[in-house]
Amino acid sequence: MKKRHIGYLMLVVSLLLLLGSSVGGARAALTYYSDNYIAEITVSQIGVSLLENGEMVSSRDYEKHEWKINSNKGSGSVNGALLTKMLKPEEKLALNKKYEEKLTVKNSGTIDEYVRVRIYRYWMKDGKKLTALSPDLIDLNLVNTDKWVKNPEQTAECTELFYKGILKSGKESAAFADTIRIDGSLASEAKIETNGNTVTTTYKYDGAEFHVDVEVDAVQTHNAQDAIKSAWGVDASALGIL
């Protein structure tokens, strides 16, 4: 059967923000692929990787009818690590400070492809989403908007970007983000209680984690209009992707 296989990966950034602005761990995870679209050719060597500041974090490449998974935690590891070099040793996370976070996509397969990126921003506390804090407080600065087309139908939590044109085999895309910053207005999100002469300030971010999930997937260039519509549910011509 002749099928198109979609390379698909997901990276998860999880930083712990406690009162005093300390930082916890970060991780990345790959998801599986989809082959629900029947094409006229067999695509057995599609591949896609996410790079952070020039270094590979995670990749998934389809070679010889099986998936080859790599991450910066070792070959075959589903989980990689992001933002490990964001802070210097003993440095604490500072609000309003911009940290380098150049994110790009590389076509690590042997065929040309179209690429999509989905960015999710949200807050977690005790294993649950924290809706009291806005995703906009997590400022992942998007760049090269002439090369990355934003889907107008999106939410505050999810931003969907499409790389304009074909990403050639072995080539790296223009960056879609260059810095990350936690908005300083986060500190104003507080509850103040007075008990006699004692004033207690409880910050909404106390014990919270901010998450940035980045999903990257790709489709073949053959019969691209139909392939993109089937895989991503969008009209490529209307968005100006092709």
N, C-alpha and C positions, 0 to 999 in steps of 0.2 A: 504494500500500500504506500502510496506517495503522500507524505505528510510534511507539513512545516512544523518544526519544533521551535518554540519560543524560549530563548535564554532568559532566565528570570532570577533576580536576586534581591534580597532585602537586607538592609543594614539598619540596626537599631542603636541609637545613641541614648544613653541613660545617665544623666548626671544628677547626683544627690545634692540638693540645696538645703542646708540646715541653717538655723540661726547662727550667724557668724560666718556664713558663706564658705563652708567647707565643700569639698568635692568628693564624690564617690566614683565607682567604676563605670566604664563604658563597654558596650559589647555590640557585636554585629551578627546577624543571622541570615542565612540563605533560605529562600523558600523553594518550592518545586516548580516545574515548568508546566506549560499547557500545550497540547497538540490537538486542539479541538477544531482546527481549520484544515480542510483538505485542499491541497494545492496541486499544481500540475507537475511539480518537481519535488524530489526528495532533498530536504535540507538536513544534512547530517553533521555539519561543521559550523553551526552558529555558535557564537560565544559573546559574552558581555562581562565587563569588569567595572567595579567602582574604585576610583583612585582618590585618595585624600592627600593633599599637599604633595602630589607627585608619586606617592607610594600606594601600591595595591593593597586594598583592605579585604575584598572578597571578589571571587570570580566564579563563573560557571560556564564551562565550555562543553559542547556536545561533540565528542570525537568517537568515531568508530562505533556508533550506536550505543554509546553510554555517556553519562555525565562525568566530567572531570571537575572536581570542586577544590578550590584553593582559598586560603585566607592567610592573613598575617599571623595567625596562630598555628600555622602548619598545614601541610598538604592533607587534604581530605577532611579537615575540620570544618564543620558547618558554621561555627561561630568565629568571627574575627573581632578585632578591637579598634574602636574609633577614639579620637581625641586623647590618645595616650601621651602625646607630646604637647598638649594644649597648655599645660602649666609646668613651670619649673618645679624641681623638688622643694617641698615645703611651702610652695606658693598657694595662696587661697584664691578662689574665684572672686573676681571683683565685678560688681554690677556696673553696667554701662561701658565696660572695657571691651574693645573688639579683639577677638582672637582669630588668628589665621585659620581658615577652614575652606581651602580651595577644593571643590569637589568636581570631578570630571568623570566622563564615561569613556572607556576604551573598548573598541571592537576587538576582542581577543580571539575571535573566530577566524575562519579562512574565507568567509563570504561577506559581501557588503550587506548592510542592514539599516533599518530605521529604528530609532531609539526613543523610548519614553521614560520619563522620571516622575515618580510621585513622592511628594514630601509631606509627611504628617508631623504636626507639632501639637503636643498636648502635655498635660501635667498629671502626675500620678502621686497618690499617697495611700499607704497601707494596701497596695495592690489594686486600688480602684482609681478611676479617672477623677481628677479634681476639677470640676467645672467652675469653681469660684475664681480661678485664675485664667486669664485670656491667653490663647495660643500666640497672640500678637506680641506678648512679652518675650517670646523666644524669637529673637531677630536673627534669622539666617539670611544674610544679605544676598539677594539674587542678582546676577550680572549677565551680561551678554544677551539681553532681551531681544536683540535682533536675530540671534541664532537659536534661541530657545523660545518656542511659541507657547504661551500660557493658555490653558483651556479656560474660557470665560465662565464655564459652569463648574464652579468649585466652591468649597466652604472655607471658613477661617482655619479649620483644622487641616485641610488637605489642599495642596497645590499640585497641579498636574502640568508638566512641561513636556513638550515634544521637540526633539532636535530637528531643525529645519534642514531638509535635504538628507542625502545618504551619508552614513558614516562608513567610510571605506575600511576594509579589512586591515587590521594592524594599526589603525589611526586612533588618535585620542580627540575627543570633542573639546570644544571651547568650554571653559568652566561655567557651571550654572550657579555657583555660589562661591564667595571668596572670604567671608568672615562670619563669625557667630558672636552674638552679644545678648546678654540678659538685660532687658530694659530696667533702668534704675528706678522707674516708677513702681516696680515690684515692692520696694521697701515701704511705699505708702499704703499698701494693702495690709492694713493692720486693724486689730481690735483693741481698744484701750479701755481698761476697767479701773475704777477707783474704789478703794476700800479704806476709808479713813484717810490716813496720810500716805497710804501705799498706792502707787500707780503701776499697773501691770500692762505691758504691751505684748500682744501675741500676734506675730506675723502670719499671714495666710500661707506664706511659703515655708514656714517652719515644718521640717520633716517631709517636704515635697520633693519630687523628682521632676525634671523636665525631660521630655523625650522628643527626639527628632528621628523619625523613621524614613529612610530613603529606599524606595523600590525602583529598580531599574530593569526594564525588559526590552526585547528587540524582536522585530519581525523581518522576514526576508524582503528583498526588493522586488522579486518576481510577483507579478499580479498584485502590486503593493496596495492599490486603492481598496480592493476587496479584502486583502489580508489585514490591513489596518482596521477596516470597519468591523471585521469579524473579531479580531483580538482585542481592540480597544474601544469599539463602539462609537467612533467619531468619523466624520467626513474629512478625509485628509486634504482634499482640494479646498474645501471651505476654510479650513484652518491655515492653509498655506504651507503645509508640511512638505508636500511633493515638489 
